[in-house]
Amino acid sequence: NTSRKICGMKIAVAPMPDKDMLAKLSLDPVLQRVAERVIAEHHLPEAAVVMMDAETGRILAYASHVEKGPKRDLAVEATAPAASVFKVITGTSLVEHQAATPEQKECYSGGEQRINASDLVPDPKRDRWCTTVALAMGRSINTVFARLAMNHLKPAELEETAKAFHFKEALPFDVPVQPSSANFPEDQLGFARTAAGFWNTTLSPLHAAWIGTMLARGGEPVRPVLVTDVVDDGKVKWSAAKEPLPQKRVMKTETAHAVIQMMETTVSDGTSYRAFHDGKGRSFLPGVSVASKTGTLTDPQTSRFYTWFAGFAPSKPIQLEAGEGGEAPAQPHKVSFGVLVVNDPKWTIKANVLAREVLRA
């Protein structure tokens, strides 16, 4: 895509097969350039950034990069493992089916890099660390989610939640989207590992951003929109709907609030604290709360290092100064994001830093 000035405003456009036709895109040229610049500066082997306006469903950034080899649209490709982003689906299922709460206390041991059968057996002598379910989400504690799923969820219940999240089916979009996959092994250990984010599930960046939008809207998703108009020889031949197109509700509003509370700990006290704060603990996004989930997984066969950052911001109202007349200023739109970085064993940045830079812009 390129950007052009139309009526004094810079907008993103893309050519269509018919040379006289042009697609106007919903992209924000500034955010698009920032995403592409950060990816290029770090020579990331593969990366994708999808950012959506959660209120309207319009895509604000849509960047896909493959450093070497044939170019692919990674934004709609669901070949990367969902990794610990899948804990969001498991957490949702636990809230809906077992009334789990963010404050619920769980004790654990082991499971940092892998989950063995012994890690799933509660042992007061070994389980020396205790945490809440919210912090287990933010710090991505595998054993907590593996145990909770094995002890409190039936495979059919987790599969039902995954289907509600549109796993195994293509999302409606302006270009074809590869369905994200979710397969649940019949054995207990395999099921527990899958629930914690160890293989058996895949995800596309567009789907990850869609999940963020759905949560930002309290459980009711909206159709993503990239093409706003089709212009033929200077005349608009087709336009997208002006109003957002709601889709079937995925979860109860109360469930969404509980899951969001869990996800907010990722930046405030979890795996992305360092990415979003400087050495003195000052936030790179002052006053902006972020509900997010990281995912990290290495494929031992290919040595590819997958990292994810998915969610939305702001997750809480921002404190804004009143205008001259004393009126309260309007809150900014919430934006959702699905960011994937696929590195080699030697790497420079993960997905959370790439997402941070686009969010700062």
C-alpha positions in Angstrom: 0.0 0.0 0.0 1.0 3.6 -0.4 -0.4 6.9 1.0 -1.9 9.7 -1.0 -3.2 13.2 -0.2 -7.0 13.4 -0.9 -8.8 16.5 0.0 -5.7 17.6 1.9 -5.6 14.4 4.1 -3.1 11.6 3.8 -4.8 8.3 3.4 -3.6 4.8 2.6 -4.5 3.2 -0.7 -3.9 0.0 -2.5 -4.1 -0.8 -6.2 -6.6 -3.4 -7.5 -6.3 -5.8 -10.5 -8.2 -3.3 -12.7 -5.7 -0.5 -13.2 -8.3 2.2 -13.0 -9.6 1.0 -9.6 -8.2 1.9 -6.2 -9.0 0.7 -2.7 -9.0 3.2 0.0 -7.8 1.7 3.3 -8.6 2.4 6.9 -4.9 2.5 7.8 -3.4 5.3 9.8 -0.3 6.2 7.7 1.7 7.3 10.8 1.1 4.0 12.7 1.7 2.0 9.6 5.1 3.7 9.0 6.1 3.2 12.6 5.3 -0.5 12.6 7.2 -1.0 9.3 10.2 1.1 10.5 10.7 -0.7 13.8 10.5 -4.1 12.0 13.0 -3.0 9.4 15.4 -1.4 11.9 15.7 -4.7 13.8 15.9 -6.9 10.6 13.3 -9.2 12.2 13.2 -12.5 10.3 9.3 -12.5 10.3 6.9 -10.1 12.0 3.3 -8.9 11.7 1.4 -6.1 13.4 -2.4 -5.7 13.3 -3.9 -2.8 15.2 -7.7 -2.2 15.2 -10.0 0.6 16.5 -12.0 -1.5 18.9 -15.0 0.8 18.6 -15.4 0.7 14.8 -13.4 -2.4 13.8 -11.3 -0.4 11.4 -7.7 -1.6 10.9 -5.3 1.1 11.8 -2.0 -0.8 11.2 -1.5 -3.9 9.0 2.2 -4.7 8.6 3.6 -8.0 7.4 7.3 -8.7 6.9 9.4 -11.6 5.8 13.1 -10.8 5.7 14.2 -13.7 3.4 12.3 -15.9 1.0 8.9 -15.5 -0.6 6.7 -12.8 0.7 3.6 -13.9 2.7 0.8 -12.1 4.4 1.6 -13.1 8.0 -1.3 -11.0 9.3 -3.8 -13.6 8.2 -1.6 -16.7 8.3 -2.3 -19.0 11.3 0.8 -21.1 11.3 2.5 -19.7 14.4 1.8 -21.5 17.7 -0.7 -19.5 19.8 1.6 -20.3 22.8 0.6 -18.7 26.1 -1.9 -16.4 24.4 -4.1 -19.4 24.6 -4.2 -18.9 28.4 -6.7 -16.2 27.6 -9.1 -18.8 26.2 -8.4 -21.2 29.1 -8.9 -18.4 31.6 -12.2 -17.5 30.0 -13.4 -21.1 30.2 -12.4 -21.3 33.9 -14.4 -18.2 34.6 -17.5 -19.2 32.6 -17.6 -22.9 33.6 -16.0 -23.0 37.0 -16.6 -19.4 38.3 -12.8 -18.8 38.7 -11.9 -15.3 39.9 -8.8 -13.1 39.3 -8.2 -13.1 43.1 -8.4 -16.9 43.5 -5.2 -18.2 45.2 -3.3 -21.1 43.7 0.0 -22.7 44.8 2.4 -24.5 42.4 5.9 -25.7 41.6 7.8 -26.4 38.4 6.6 -25.9 34.8 8.8 -23.0 33.8 10.0 -24.5 30.5 7.9 -27.6 30.2 5.2 -29.5 32.1 5.8 -33.0 33.3 3.2 -35.3 34.9 4.7 -34.7 38.3 4.1 -31.0 38.0 0.4 -31.6 37.9 0.2 -33.4 41.3 -0.3 -31.0 44.2 2.3 -31.4 46.9 2.4 -29.1 49.9 6.1 -29.8 50.3 7.0 -28.8 46.7 4.3 -26.2 46.1 6.3 -23.4 47.8 5.1 -20.6 45.6 1.6 -19.2 45.7 -0.1 -16.6 43.5 -3.5 -15.4 42.3 -5.0 -16.5 39.0 -4.6 -12.9 37.7 -0.8 -12.9 38.4 -0.6 -16.4 37.0 -2.0 -14.9 33.8 0.3 -11.9 33.8 3.4 -13.9 34.7 2.3 -16.8 32.4 2.7 -19.5 35.1 2.2 -22.7 33.2 1.6 -25.1 36.1 -1.3 -23.0 37.5 -3.2 -23.1 34.2 -2.3 -26.7 33.5 -3.6 -27.8 36.9 -6.7 -25.7 36.9 -7.7 -27.0 33.4 -6.9 -30.7 34.2 -8.8 -30.6 37.6 -11.7 -28.3 36.7 -12.4 -28.3 33.0 -13.6 -31.0 30.6 -12.0 -31.0 27.2 -15.4 -30.4 25.7 -15.8 -27.3 27.8 -12.5 -25.8 26.7 -13.2 -26.7 23.1 -16.6 -25.0 23.3 -14.8 -21.8 24.6 -12.2 -22.1 21.8 -15.0 -22.3 19.2 -16.7 -19.3 20.7 -13.4 -17.5 20.2 -13.6 -18.5 16.5 -10.9 -21.1 16.5 -11.3 -23.6 13.7 -13.2 -21.2 11.5 -12.3 -18.3 9.3 -12.9 -14.8 10.5 -15.0 -12.6 8.1 -12.6 -10.0 6.7 -11.7 -8.2 3.4 -9.2 -10.9 2.5 -9.2 -14.6 3.3 -8.1 -15.5 6.8 -6.5 -18.9 7.6 -8.5 -20.4 10.5 -6.7 -20.7 13.8 -6.4 -24.3 15.0 -7.1 -25.9 18.4 -6.7 -29.6 19.0 -7.1 -31.2 22.4 -5.3 -34.5 23.2 -7.4 -37.1 25.0 -4.7 -37.9 27.6 -4.7 -35.7 30.7 -1.1 -34.5 30.4 -1.6 -33.5 26.8 -4.8 -31.7 27.6 -3.1 -29.8 30.5 -0.2 -28.8 28.3 -2.5 -27.6 25.6 -4.5 -25.5 28.0 -1.3 -23.9 29.3 -0.2 -23.0 25.8 2.2 -25.8 24.8 1.5 -26.5 21.1 -1.7 -27.9 19.6 -3.0 -24.4 18.9 -2.2 -21.8 16.3 -3.2 -18.2 15.8 -3.1 -15.4 13.2 -2.2 -11.8 14.2 -5.6 -10.6 12.8 -7.3 -13.1 15.0 -5.3 -12.0 18.0 -6.3 -8.4 17.4 -10.0 -9.5 16.9 -9.8 -11.2 20.4 -8.5 -7.9 21.9 -11.4 -6.0 20.3 -13.9 -8.5 21.5 -12.7 -8.1 25.1 -12.5 -4.3 24.8 -16.1 -4.4 23.8 -17.1 -6.5 26.8 -17.4 -9.8 25.0 -19.2 -8.6 21.8 -16.9 -8.7 18.8 -17.1 -6.5 15.6 -16.2 -7.3 12.0 -12.7 -6.1 11.1 -12.6 -3.6 8.2 -9.6 -2.7 6.0 -11.1 -1.5 2.8 -13.3 1.6 3.3 -14.0 2.5 -0.4 -13.4 1.2 -3.9 -12.8 4.0 -6.4 -13.1 3.6 -10.1 -11.8 6.4 -12.3 -12.2 8.9 -9.5 -15.7 7.8 -8.5 -16.6 5.8 -5.4 -18.2 2.5 -6.6 -18.5 0.8 -3.1 -18.2 1.9 0.5 -18.0 -0.1 3.7 -20.8 0.3 6.2 -20.4 3.5 8.2 -21.5 1.8 11.5 -19.5 -1.1 13.0 -20.9 -4.5 12.3 -21.4 -6.4 15.6 -21.0 -10.2 15.6 -22.3 -12.9 17.9 -21.4 -12.3 21.6 -18.6 -14.5 22.8 -18.9 -14.2 26.5 -20.8 -12.5 29.3 -19.8 -8.9 30.1 -18.8 -10.0 33.7 -16.6 -12.7 32.2 -14.8 -10.2 30.0 -14.2 -7.9 33.0 -12.6 -10.8 34.9 -10.4 -11.8 32.1 -9.4 -8.2 31.4 -8.4 -7.8 35.1 -6.2 -10.9 34.7 -4.6 -9.5 31.5 -3.8 -6.1 33.0 -1.2 -7.8 35.3 1.0 -8.6 32.2 2.2 -5.0 32.0 1.7 -3.9 35.5 3.5 -6.8 37.2 4.2 -9.6 34.7 6.1 -10.7 31.7 5.9 -7.3 30.0 6.7 -5.0 32.9 10.3 -4.4 31.7 9.2 -3.8 28.1 6.8 -1.0 29.3 8.8 0.6 32.0 12.3 2.2 32.1 15.0 1.3 34.6 13.4 3.6 37.3 10.0 2.0 36.9 8.5 4.9 34.8 5.9 3.8 32.3 6.5 4.4 28.6 2.7 4.9 28.4 2.0 7.2 31.4 -1.6 6.9 32.6 -2.5 4.2 30.0 -3.4 0.8 31.3 -2.9 -2.2 29.0 -4.7 -5.5 29.0 -2.5 -7.9 27.2 -1.0 -11.4 27.0 2.4 -12.5 25.9 3.2 -15.8 24.3 6.7 -17.3 23.9 7.6 -20.7 22.4 10.6 -22.1 20.6 10.3 -24.8 17.9 13.2 -27.1 18.6 13.1 -28.5 15.0 13.4 -25.2 13.2 15.0 -23.2 16.0 12.4 -20.5 15.4 11.6 -18.3 18.5 8.0 -17.2 18.5 6.8 -14.3 20.6 3.3 -12.7 20.8 1.8 -9.6 22.3 -2.0 -9.4 22.1 -4.7 -7.3 23.8 -6.0 -3.8 23.9 -5.5 -0.3 25.5 -6.5 1.7 27.3 -8.2 -0.9 29.5 -9.3 1.7 32.0 -10.4 5.3 31.6 -7.6 7.8 31.2 -7.4 10.8 33.6 -7.8 13.8 31.3 -7.8 17.5 32.2 -11.1 19.3 31.8 -11.5 21.8 29.0 -11.8 25.6 29.4 -15.5 25.3 29.9 -15.1 22.6 32.6 -16.5 19.9 30.4 -14.9 16.4 30.5 -12.9 15.6 27.4 -13.9 12.5 25.4 -12.0 9.4 26.1 -9.8 8.1 23.2 -10.9 5.1 21.3 -9.6 1.8 22.5 -7.2 0.0 20.2 -6.6 -3.7 20.0 -3.5 -5.4 18.7 -2.1 -8.7 17.6 1.7 -8.6 17.2 3.9 -11.6 16.2 7.7 -11.7 16.0 9.4 -14.8 14.8 13.1 -14.7 15.6 16.2 -16.9 15.1 18.0 -18.1 18.2 19.8 -14.7 18.2 17.3 -11.9 18.6 17.0 -8.2 19.3 13.4 -7.5 20.3 10.3 -9.4 21.1 6.7 -8.7 20.1 5.9 -6.7 23.2 8.6 -4.1 22.4 7.3 -3.8 18.8 3.8 -3.4 20.1 4.9 -0.8 22.6 6.4 1.4 19.9 3.3 1.4 17.8 1.2 2.1 20.9 3.4 5.0 21.9 2.9 6.4 18.4 
